[in-house]
C-alpha cells in the first residue's frame, strides 16, 4: 500500500476495502429467513456490490499512475 496521493485515491482504497472485507454473514442470517427473503438478500447485495464497483471504476483515472488499478480516462 502506498501513501495517499489524493482524496480520490483514499476514496478508492476505502471503497475497495469495504467491498472486500466486510463480513455480512450475521446480517444475512437476520434478514434472510426464507426463500423469498433469500432472493431479496441476494438481489440487494448484488445491487450494492455493483454500486461499489461503479464508484471504484469512476476513480481509477485519478489513482497514481503507479497504482496497479490505474487506467487513463477514456474521453467520450
N, C-alpha and C positions, 0 to 999 in steps of 0.2 A: 504494500500500500504506500502510495506516495503522499506528499503533503497536499493540503487543499489548495488547488490552483485558482479556484473561483467559487462563487456561490453555486453556480450550476454544477460544478464538479462535486461539491458536497451533496447537493440535492440528488444527483445521480447515484452516488455511493449509498446514501441513506435509503433511497427507494429500493435499490438492488438488495441491500442488506435486509430490509424489512420483508421483501418478497421471498428471499431465500432462507430466512432464519426464524420466522415466527411460526410457532407450532400451534395449529388451530385445532388439534385433536380434542381438547376439553370443550371448546366452543361447539365443535361439530357434535360431540356427544350430547350436549344440552339442547341443540337446535334441531338435529336430525334424528327424529324418533320413530319414523315410519317411512314407507315407500314414497309418499307424497313429499314429506319434508326433506327426504334424502335428495330427491330430484331438485327441489328448490335450493338446497345447500350447494349441490354440485354446480348448478347454473349460476348462483350468486358468486361463488368462489371463482368460477371461470371468468365472470364479468369483471371482478375486482383485479384478477391477475392480468387481464387484458388492459385494464386502465393503467396498472403499474408499468406494464411493458411499454405502453404508449408514452407514458411520462418519461421513461428512460430513453426511448428512441428519439424523443424530441430534444434531448440534451447531448446526444453523442457528438454532435459537431462542436459543442462547447467544451468538451473534455480536452485535457492537454494532449498535444499531438503524440506524446509518448505512451499514452494510455492504450491498453490492448483493445478497448472497445471504441476508440476514436474513429469517426467517419467524417469525411468532408461533407459540408452542407450541399444538398442537391438543389440546384436552382430550377425553379419551375418555368 
